[in-house]
Amino acid sequence: MNERLNAKEFKQDIIQSLLEKQQNVIAIGANIPGSNKNIPEAHQLMRLFLHVARDQFKILDSKSFESPDGPFTLITLPQQDPIVLKKQLIKIEETHPLGRMIDLDLYVPGKQSSVSRSELMIGKRTCMLCGGDVDVCRRTYQHTESELISYIKHHVELHITTLITAMIEDSMHTELNLDHKFGLVTQTSQGSHQDMDYHLMMQAKDVLLPYFVEIFEMGYHASSLKNLLERARPIGIKAETQMLQETKGVNCYKGLIFVLGLVLLSTGYVVSHQEPFEAIFKHIKTMTKPLLDELKDDSSSHGKQIYQTYGVLGVRGEAHMGFPSVIHALSLLEKEPLSDGLIRHVLKEIALKTEDTVLLHRAGSLEQAQFFKDMLSHADVRDEMVAKKVTAYAISKHLSLGGSADCLIAALFLHMVKSWIL
């Protein structure tokens, strides 16, 4: 109890020091019942609502703290009408799916306590479980601590999974809807792929989406990385089987099942364990250490044949190194708002930095694949006319960047994860 009281005093001292700089302060804290205020969901709520605040307010600075009384985040903003600002915070608390699980307290210079709802003639918050008077529920022990914690855990996971599902779908749509992309299928062209088109790709996407979500959830619930990839593999195999059944044997996204599957598995683990964003790539390297040995067997997959013929590691090598091309792509995506020109440029950069076995298989030799890469390296593909010319050449030679497209989807997905969850 003393630890928690000291933590509250520590928090107030920091807030007062910030107010002395004549700035408004928003304090974000999780509404966690019981003695343990540091459950994983409390930290997840901190991250989620910091992103919400960044999206809605002009933030000067933010800092997160660990505390026996639970994690909290302090945000400083320029001085503005406290009534207007408090109403904005109340709106978030009332309308966000997880708003009842969070406190958004406003402190303004010259005032010791936070701006209260009663000052705005707004009623108290209601019980998150039954919607009744929260004071009555507490006084009468209407709900057990276990019920409340279970409710919080379930709804935090549900919200994160909903966000992840939308991000997966959006990243796949963004790549597929991009036009003039060097032999890949688009809304207006089959590219170099005579056996597939936009409609078929959309069908495959719809089949794969629930399996991708299942892989994320497996990572989210994992207690350790040990054997995590092995346990996830049957989901990937089932996803591939169902995709091929839907597409009548056409391989639309086999490579993506591997690339995005690994990213989702690691992302789920990182989110649930409150680890930094960069740990996603570190864990992928850890999980994929045994994969290079698989290239030495006698399997007839294109990737293994190409390794045995040319010594090219392909996507397994990318994964083994922690997807450096995806990390590079993320650095480019963060520099400016998304546009077709930027995304084409990012796809080009991925292609130049990866050993794309789809390109190598279609080119027929390392020399032909390198010739196309050299052409791509000198092309300003942000320019739509230039991109059209490169695409026309790729189609004439039956070339495609399927492996690079998979990494692009992974980069687009992680770009959203970093903006909204981690």
N, C-alpha and C positions, 0 to 999 in steps of 0.2 A: 504493500500500500504506500509506504514512504517513497519507494522508487517512483511510483506513478505520480505522486504529488510533486516530487522534485522535478519530474519530467514536464509536468504542466507548468511549473514555475520557469523552467528553462525555456520552454516554448514562448511564454509570455515575455520573457526578457528579450528574446530575439525579435519578437514582433515590435516591442517598444523601441528597440534600437533602429529598426527599419522605419518606423513612424517618425523618428527624429529627423530623418532625411526628407520629410515632407512628401512622402509617397503613400498611396493607398496600398494596403496589404490584404491579399486573399489567402486565408489558411484553409488548406484542403486536408480533411481527416476522414477516416473510415468509421462508420457506425458499426463497431464489432462488439457484441455483448460478451459478458464473462470476463474472466481475469486475463486470458491470453488475447491481447489486442494485436498480436503480430502473426496471425495466421497468413498463409500465402495470399489469400484473396484480398487482404488489406493492402498488400504491396501492389497487387494487380490493379486495385481500384485507384491507387495513387497514380500509377502510370497512365491509366485510361483517362482520368479526369484532368491530368496535366495537359494531355493532348487536346481535350475538349476546351480547356482554358486558352491554350495557344491558338486554337482555331477561332475563338470568339472575342478575345481581348488583345489589346496592344500591350504586350508584356515587356517590362524593362528587364526583369531578371527573375529567376526561379531557383530554388534550392530545396532538395529533399533531405529529410532527417530520419534517423532511426531513433526509437524511443521506447522505454518500457510501457508507455501509455499508447503505443501504436505508432506506425510511421506517419509522418505529416510532411506536407509540402507548403512552402511559403512563396507566394508570387507577389512581386511589386509592380505597381502600375502608376502612371502619371495621375495626379489628382484630378478627379472629376466628380460630378454630382453623385454623392453617395446613395441617394434614394434611387436614382436610375440604375446604378451599378448593383445595388442590393436586389432590385427587382429582377435584373438579369440573372443573378445567381439563384434566386428563388425559382425562376422559370426553369433553369437547368435541373434543380433538385426535384421539381414537380413533373417534368416531362421526359427526362432521360430514363431509359429502362432501368438503370441502376441508381438513379438519383436518390432514392430513399436510403441507400446504403452509405451515403456520403454526407459530410457537412461542409458547406462552403461558407465560411465565416468571413465577414468584411470588417476590417479595422481602418479607421481614418485618423489622421493627425489631430491631436487635441482631445481625443476621447479614449478613456482607459479600457472600456469594454467594446465588444463587437457591436455592430449595428444589428438590432434585433428585428424580428418580424413584427413584434407588437408596435414598434415605432412607425411601421408602415400600415398598421391596422390590418395585418394579415394573420390569420389563425395559425395555431401550432401545427406541426407536422403530424401525420397520422402513422399508425402502426404499419410496418412493412408487410406483416402477414395478413392481418384482418381488415386493415383500413380504419380501425376504430381509434379512440382516444389513446394515444401512446402512454400517457401517464396512468390511465386506468389499467391498461394491460400490464404495465410494470408493477403497479401496486398490488394487483390481484394475482400476479404470476400466471397470467392468461396463457402465456407460451413459455415452454422450457427453453433453456439456453441451447440445448441440442437442436431443437426445432428451428430456432433462429439461425444458428450456424449452418445447418443443412440447407436452409432456404438461401442464404447468402452464397454458399459454395455452388449450389445448383445454378442460380441465376447469373453469377459471374461467369461460370463456364459456358452457359448457354449464350450469353452475350458475346463472349470472345469467339465462340464457334460460329455464331451468326456472322460476325465481322470477317472471320477467316474465309467462310464460304463465299461471301460476296467478293472478297479480294482475289480468291482463286479464279472465280468466274470472270471478274473484270480484267485480270491480267491475261487470261486466255482470249477474251474478246478483243482486247487492245492489240495483241499480236495478230490475231486472225483478221481483224478489220483494217490493218495497215496495208496500204496498197503500194505496188512497185517495190517489192522486196526480194528481188534477185532469185527468182525461180520458185518461191514458196506460194502456196495457195492463198488467194485473197478473195474478197467478195466479188471481184470482177474477173478473176482469172484462175485457172487451174495451175498456173505456173508451169513447172516442168513435170508435174504429177498427173499423168493421164488417168490414173486409177482413183483419183479423189477430187473432190470439189468442196466448196464452202459448206454446202448443206451436209455433206458427209462428215466434215470436220466438226460441225455443230452437233451432230448426232453423237459422235464419239465423245465430245466434251460433256454432254449431258450424262452419258453412261459413266464417265470417269469421276465426275464431281463428287458423288457420295463416297467413293473409295478414297479420294484425296482427303476428304474431311475425316474419314475413319483413321487414316494414317496420322493426321495431326492429333486426333484425340488419343491415339496410342502413345505418342510422344508426350502429350500433356499429362497422362496418367502414370507414366513410367517413373519408378523410384530411382533408377540408375540407367546408365547407357549400356550396361553389360547385356549383350545378346539382343539389344533393341532392334537392330537392323534385321537380324535373323527372324525375330518375331513378327516384323512388319512385312517380310517378303511374301508370305502367303496372300496378304491383301493385294500386293502389287501383281502377283500372278493371276489372282482372280479378276482384278481390274482389266488386265490385258486380255484374258480369255473372254470376258464379257464385251470388251470393245471390239475384238475381232469377230465375235458372233454378230454384233450389231452392224458392223461394216462389211460383213461377208468376206472376212479375211484380209481386208485392207489395213495396213499398219499406219494409222493416222498419228498416234501419240505414244508409241512404245517407248521412245527415248524420254519423253516428258514424264512418264510414269516413274522412271528411275530418277531423273533430275529433280523434279518437283516433289516427288515422294521423299527423297532424302532431305530436302529443304523443309518440308512440312514436319517430318519426324523430329528434326532438330529444333525447329521453331516451337513446336508444342512443348518440348522439354524445357527450352529456355524460358518460355512464358510462365510455365507453372513453377519453375524454380527461381524466378525473379533474377535471372542472370542478364548480363549486358547483351546488347544486340550482336556484338562481334563473336560471342560464344557460339552462335549458330554455325559459323564456318569451322571453328575449332572442333566442335563435336562431330561435324561431318567428316573431318579428317580422321578423327578417332574411330568412328564407326566403319569407315571404308578401308582401313588398313589391310584387311585380307583380300580385297577385291582384285588386286593386280595379279594374284596367283591364279585367278580364274581364267585369265587370258591365255594361260599356257595349256589349257586342256584342249580336247579335240572337238569342241562344239562347233557347229556350223554357222553361228551368228556372224553378221557382217563385221561387228566390232572385233571379234576374236580372229576372224580371217584376216582382217586388215592389220592387226597387231602381228600376227604370225608372218604376214607377207612383208610389211613395211616397218614393223617395230613401232607403230604409232599407238599410243595408249588410249586416245579418244576420250570419251566422257568419263571412263573409269579413272584415267589419269587426272582429269579435271577435279573429280570428286576427291581423289586421294590427296590433292593439294589444297582442298578446301575451296574449290570453285574460284580461283583467282580472276577468271574472266567476269564472273558475276559481281565480284567485289569492285572491279574496275567499272563495270556497267553502272553500278549503284553510284559511284563517285560522279559519273557523268549525268545521271538522272537527277541528282541533287543540285546541280548547278543552275538549272533554269526550269521554267514551267514546261510540262509535257506538250509536245507537238509531234505531228507526223515526221517532220524533218529531224527532230532530235531522236526519235525512236529509231528511224532508219539509220542514223549515224551511230547509235548505240549498237544496233544489230551488226553494222559493219565492223565496229571495234571488237565486238565479241568474236566475229568470224576471223579477224586478223590475229587474235590472241589465242585461239583454240585450235586443236586438231580435230576438225569436224569430219568425222568418219562418213557422214552422209555425203558431204562434198567429195571426199576422196573416192568413195565407192562409185559415185556417178561420173567423176572425172576420169577414172580408170588408171590414173598414175599420179604419183607425187608431183611430177613436172606440170601436168595439166591443172592440178588443183592449185599449185603455187602460181601458175600463170594468171588464174582467175583472181587469186588473192592480191597479186600485184596490181591488176587492173582496178580492183576494188579500193586498194590503198590510195590510189591517185584520184579517185572519184569523189567529188563533193556531193554525196547522196542526199544532203539536206535539200538540194535543188531537185525539184520534182522531175524536170526534163532529163537531168543527168541520171537520176535513179531509173527512169524509164528505159534509157539506153542500156544501162548495165543489166537491167532485168531482161530486156530483149535478147541480149547476148547470152545470158544464163539459160534462158528458155531454148534458144537455138542449139545450145550444146548439152541440153538436158541436165543442167546443173541445179543444185538446190542446197540451201543452208539449214537443213533440218535440225542438226545438232545445235547450231548457234541459236536457232529460234527457241529451242527448249530452254537454253540458258537465258535468253531474253525474257521469256515468260517468268522464270524464277526471279530475275532481277526486278521486273515490274511488280511482282508479288511482294518481294521483300521491301521494295521502296514504300509500298503502302503499309506494310507491317511496322516499319520504322516510324512512319508518320502518325500512326493511330494506336499502336499497342505497346511497342518497346521504346 
